[in-house]
Amino acid sequence: MQLRLEKRSQPSQLLRVVTPIAAVLLTMVLGAIVFTLLGYDGVGAVREIFISPLVNSYKWQDLAVKAAPLIIIAVGLAISYRANVWNIGAEGQYIIGAVVGTGVGLATNSMTGWWIMPLMMLAGAAGGAAYAAVPAFLRVRFRVNEILTTLMLTYVSVYVLNYLVFGPWKSPTSMGQPQTVMFSADQSLPYIIPGTIVQLNAPIAIVVALVAWLVFSRFVFGFQIRVVGAAPHAARYGGFSADRTVWLALLISGGLAGFAGVLEAMGPFGRLVPQFPTNYGFTAIIVAFLGRLHPIGVILAGLIVALSFVGGEMAQISIKLPFAAVGIFQAMMLFLLLASDLLVRYRLRVVRPGEVPA
């Protein structure tokens, strides 16, 4: 007998909802086994990473801080991936958005006014979109694969960041440390909950996801993204341009990544430093797929992945678990989610000897 994968005529909507939950639960089980075999407290690692931040109310604010950039970037990636445009370089667009926004911040550092903060946000979003426009142009004009161009441009953005903070943007009062001057009060995100570290970027992330959901479900643009991604040849008959969709998908995803970057610079960092690249752009890929490329699902997925970050920091202290363990848990989660997608699109069928497979 042989096992064959047989494509389902109609994928189950229930499985689409259940498999992300199953992937998270299976990640916890396999993670406990793997780290136990490596000599760590595997059960304790799962408890500290996935449970402790939820029962410790002081850690909820950390979840909001970590989840905000992941949600904003992942919403943009979900739009891009729905259009079958594979932006893998959101990390670079995140960095460039922060760089451009910081440039505006440095130019207005001695000024005051309510308009400075929105101007920095707008500049960050524009910077991320402009950086994504490079692979968009190469894809449309020369048919260059956007996976390669977006990924390689990420490394360029890191060099740009380091050149600026080690060189012309280095603060004269930083005691030799490579960093820009601190942002002023009019350039920094306000705290929305007194006595916590939760800033304005947390509700902004929710608003971004809700707006994206509204656009997807109520506007022609959302329909265009879905049609071009699912059936590009048929989309032509509907009057939808594949090239225009590539431009829109990359500009939106890059713009949201840049927007998240400038919000991080104006918020938790308060300035630009070499440590600014935090792999949020890469981790947001996991968030986008875990959320089923749906804006509302991305909110939940962002909180789950943020949970692994916050819990990983707690596990380092309590059970001496290396922080690299967080990456292992996240990688397992993505691998199991992609593997479980086979159950959504295909079913296992037993083919007996002599039987002609369907």
N, C-alpha and C positions, 0 to 999 in steps of 0.2 A: 504494500500500500504506500501511496505517496500523499503528502500534504501539499496542496496548491492554494494560492491566493486567488480568490474569485471576486471580481469587482461587484459591489452592491449596486443594484439598479437605483435605489433611493437611500442615501446615507441616513442613518438614524439621528434625529435631532437630540434624542435623549443621550446617545453616546457622545455627542459633541459636548454636552454639558458635563457628563460624568467623567470622561477621560482626563480632563485637567485636574479634577479632584483626586482621581485615582493616581495620577502621576505624582502629586504632592505626597499622598499617603505612602506610596511605594518608595519614594525617595527617602522618607523618614525611616522606613523599615530597612532598606538596603544600606542607608547611611549608618544606622546603628550596627549592622553586621560588619560592614567594612571597617569602621573605626575600632570596633572591638577586636577584630583580627589584627589591626595595626598596633594594638596594645593600649588603646585609649578606652575611656569609659564611653562606649558607643551609645548606650541608652541615655547617659547623662548629657552627651553631646546633642542628641535630638531634643531632649527636654530643655536644655539651655537655649538652643537656637530657635526652636519653634513654639515652645510653651511659655518659658519664663518671661519674655517681653510682653506677653498678653496678660499675664496675671500681675505683673508689676506696673502699676499705674504711672510710675515715674518714667517709664520707658515709652509710654504712648507718644509723648512729644517727639522722641527720637524717631519713632516710626513715621510720623508726619513729615519730619525734616528729610528723611531718607527717601520716602515714597514720592515726594513732590516732583523732583527732577525726573525720576524714572517714569512717572505717569505722563508728564508732558512730552518727553522724548518718544515714549512708546506709542502715544496717540499718533504722532507724526509718522512713525514707522508702520503702524497698522494701516494708515491710509496708503502709504507707498506700497506695502506688500499686497494690499487688496488689489492694487492696479498692476500687480506682477512686475513691479519695479523694485529691485533689491538693493536698497540703501544700507550698506554695511558700515559706512563711515560716519554715523551720527556722532561718535566721539569727537571726530575732528571738527564737525560743524558746531558742536557744543563748545569746544575750545575757542574757535574763531568768533563765535557769538559773544563770548565773554571778553575776548580781546577787543573787538570793535566797540562793545558797550563800555569797556574800561577806557578806551581812547576818548570817548565822549565825556566820561567821568573825569579824566585828567584835564580835559580842556575846560571843564566847568567847575573844577574843584574849589575855586575861590568865589564862586557865585552862589546865590541862594534863590529858591523859588520852587514852586510845586511842579513846574514843567520839566525839571531836570530828570527826575526818576522815569517818567514816561518816555522821555527822549532816549535815555539809555536803554530802556527795554526795546523800543522800536529799532534802535541801532543794532542791538544784539540779534534780534530776529532777522533784520536785513543782512547782517553779516553772515549768519548761518545759511540763509537762503542763497546769498551770492556765492558762498563756498560750494553749495550743492549744485549751483548752476554750471559749474565746470564739468562734472560728470554728466549732467543733463545734456549739455552741448555736445560732448564727445559721443554720447549714446545716440542722439538724434542725427548728428551730422556725419559721424564716421562709424557708427554701429559698434563702438567700443563698449565692452561689458562693464556696466556700472558697478558690479561687485568689486572688480579690481580697482577701478579709479577711486571710488569712495573710500575703500580701505587704505590705499596707498596715500591718499591725501591726508589721512589721519596723522601719519608720521610727519608730514610737512607742517601741520598745524602745531605739533609739539615743538618743533624747531623754531617756529615763529614766536611762540610763547616764551621759550627760553631766551631767545635773542633779546626780546623786549625787556623782560624782567631782570636779566643780567646786564643789560646795556642801557639804552636811552630812557627806559621807564623806571629804572631803579631809583628808589627813594633815597634822597640825600641824607635822610635821618634814620636809615634802617640799620645802622651799625654794621654795614657791610653785607647784610642779608639781601639776597635777590628777591625783591618784592616792590610793588608800587606803594605809593602813599595810601593811607587809609581813606576810604570814602567818607564824605561828610554826611551829616544827618539827612540832608536832602537827597543824598545819593544811595541811602541804605534802606532796605525794606523794613517797615515797621513791624513790631511784635503785635500779633493780634490777640494773644492771650497773656495777660500780665503774669509775670513770674515764671514764664516758660521760655523755651527757645523756638517756639512755633511762630514763624513769620508769615508775611503776606503770600509767599509762594505756595503755601499749602492750599488755601482756598482757590488761588488762581489755577492750580493744577486740576481741581475738580471742575471749575468753570470751563477750562479748555476741553476736558473730556466730554462734558455735557453738550457743549457747542458742536463738537465733532459728531457726537451721536445724533444731534438734531439735523446736521447737514447730511449725514449718511442716510437718515431715514425719511427726510422730508424734501430734500432739494435734488434737482437734476444732476448736480455735480456728484453727489454720492452714488446715484444710479450709474452715471458715466464711469466712475472708478470701478464699480463692481462689474459692469459689462465688459469694459476693456480688459480687465484682469482675467475674467472667466472665459471670454470668447472674443479675442481681438479681431478675428476676421469678420465675425458677425457684427461687431461694433461699427465697422465701416458703413454697413448698410443703414445703421441708425444715425449716421452723420457724426459719429464720434471719432476724433482723430487720435490715433495711438501716440503719435509724437507729441501732440499737445498735452496728452495725459501724462506722458513721461515728465515733461517740464513741470506740470502742476504738482505731480506727486513728489518729485525731488525738491522743488522749491518749498512746498508746505512742510515736508519732513525735515528739511534742512533748517527752515525758519523756526520751527518749533524746537529743534535741538539747540539752535543759537539762542532762542528765547530762554530755554532752561539754563543755558550757560551763563547768561548775564544775570539771571535771577540768583544763581548760586554765588556769583561774584559779589552781587549787591547784598546778599543775605548772609549765609553761614561763613563765607570767607572774609567778606568786608574789604577785600582788595584782591589783586592778582598776584599769585605766587607760583613757583614751579610745580608745587604739589597739586595744582588745580585739576589736572587730568585724573579723574577718579574711576574711569571705566564705566561711568553711568551710560554712556552711549552704547557700549557693547552689552551691558547687562539689560538695557532696555529691549534688546532683541528677544531675550527670554521673556520679559514682561509682555511684549506684544503677542508672542505665540501662546503664552500661558493664558492670556486674556482672550484668545480666539480671534485676534485682530478686530475686536469689538471695543469701542471706547469705554463702555460700562464695565466690560470684563477686564479692561486694562487697569481700571481703578482697583479692583480686587486683587489682580495679579501684582500690581505695584506694591500693595500693602504686604502681600505674601513674601515677595522678594526682599522688601525692606526689612521684614521680620528676620530674614536670614542674616542680613548685615548687622542689625542690632543684636540679635542673639549670638552671632559669631563673636562680637566684641565681649559679650558677657561670658561666653565659653572660654575665651582666652584667659580670663581672670580666674574663673571658678574651677575649671578642670584642666587648664594649661593646654587647651586645644590650639594648634596653630591656625592663624587666620586664613591660611590657604584652604582650610577645610570648608570655608564658606563657598569658595569657587567650586570645590568638588561637589557640594550639595547642589549648587545652582546648575552645574553641568549635567549632573544626573537628572535633575528635574527637566531640563530641556530635552535630553536624550530620551527619557521615558515618555515625555509628551509627544515627541515626534514619532516614536515607535508605536505609541498607542493610537496615533492617527491612522495607522493601518487598519485598526479595528473599526474605525469609522467608515473608511472607504472600501475596505475589503473584508471578506469573511474567509476563514480557513475551511477548506473542503477536502475530504478524504477521497482520493481517486484509487479505486481498486484495480488490480492487474487486468488488462484487457478492456477497461472502460475508457471511452474516448472523453477527455476532459472538455468541459463546456467552454 
